[in-house]
Amino acid sequence: MSKLRMEPFDGANPSNNPLCGKKVRVFSDMATEGVVFTVQDKCLGCTGESDLDVCRGPFKQQLGGEETDRIKIWWQWVSVT
């Protein structure tokens, strides 16, 4: 997840960021129903607040990133009930 979104929650130990472990549903032109991912860590290379870094395998297979390393996505938090 973007460092811009995560850093305000880092506290004394960034490894204990409360956003880690939370789930997001990510949508793309190929994944119109969305794919759920778990936030693992901070993406230092993500420049936009809503940017996400997804592992290459799931990125290519589930979000449609075959031809490029970046695609337009949108996402939302998955609420736990």
Rosetta blueprint (number, residue, H / E / L):
1 M L
2 S E
3 K H
4 L H
5 R H
6 M H
7 E H
8 P H
9 F H
10 D L
11 G L
12 A L
13 N L
14 P H
15 S H
16 N H
17 N L
18 P L
19 L L
20 C L
21 G L
22 K L
23 K E
24 V E
25 R E
26 V E
27 F E
28 S L
29 D L
30 M L
31 A L
32 T L
33 E L
34 G L
35 V E
36 V E
37 F E
38 T E
39 V L
40 Q L
41 D L
42 K L
43 C E
44 L L
45 G L
46 C L
47 T L
48 G L
49 E L
50 S L
51 D L
52 L L
53 D L
54 V L
55 C L
56 R H
57 G H
58 P H
59 F H
60 K H
61 Q H
62 Q H
63 L H
64 G L
65 G L
66 E L
67 E L
68 T L
69 D L
70 R L
71 I L
72 K L
73 I L
74 W E
75 W E
76 Q E
77 W E
78 V L
79 S L
80 V L
81 T L
